[in-house]
Amino acid sequence: RPTAIIGDMKGPVRLWDLTDRPPRGRPPTGHDARVTAMACTELEGRPTAMSGSMDGFVRLWDVADGTLVGKPIADDGWVTAVACTQLNGHPAAITATGATVRLWDITERTPIGQPLTGHNKLVVTVGYTELGGRPIAITGSGDSTVRLSDLADGTSIGEIFVGRDDCARVVANTTLDGRPIAITGGKYGTVRLWDLADCTPISRPLRGHDRLVTAMA
């Protein structure tokens, strides 16, 4: 059934049935501070939501009944972004705390490898794609860059400079004419398209907004 997953400023995570609108599962519990990131994955064949919070935890929720799934992932501070993927056939999560990005084994709730570094300001968005068959994390930061990191070995493979004094507030990724691309939005209302193979811009920026771009899909 189609379900909306909503986190709020006080910490609860709510699941809503979009067909007949009642909230799903027990009364909301979980985080002790603002929910700042959400993502979805599948764990042992069950649809699962992940929520990151200012309380430093990433919690997992069974979307079918709204219950918490096991223990949380304990990060090192305010979790600003979460993304999910499969790595070597196993569910994995990418999280951001401060300027540091980490990869986690969701099943074991343990980190995989060393943290991904390179940003020098708060990382506000993370995503996942593949380049040449390699698993890649895409991370955007207030340092005016989007970084590409190989999740297999943790190495940095590319960097996009979004503009002086701008920030990569939101990043989405898709394909265009068979090429993997990133779409970025920043604090000046400009949306840009980038070729991820060589980190170069595609055509002119998309203009229209005159303030911070805060969301993208």
Salt bridges, closest charged atoms under 4 A:
ASP8 OD2 - ARG14 NH1 2.89
ASP17 OD2 - ARG1 NE 2.61
ASP17 OD2 - ARG24 NH2 3.02
ASP20 OD2 - ARG1 NH2 3.62
ASP55 OD2 - HIS31 ND1 3.10
ASP62 OD2 - ARG46 NH2 2.90
ASP75 OD1 - ARG102 NH1 3.26
ASP76 OD2 - ARG102 NH2 2.66
ASP143 OD2 - HIS119 ND1 3.04
ASP150 OD2 - ARG134 NE 2.90
ASP153 OD2 - ARG134 NH2 3.87
GLU159 OE1 - ARG147 NH1 2.48
ASP166 OD2 - ARG192 NH1 3.64
ASP195 OD2 - ARG179 NH1 3.03
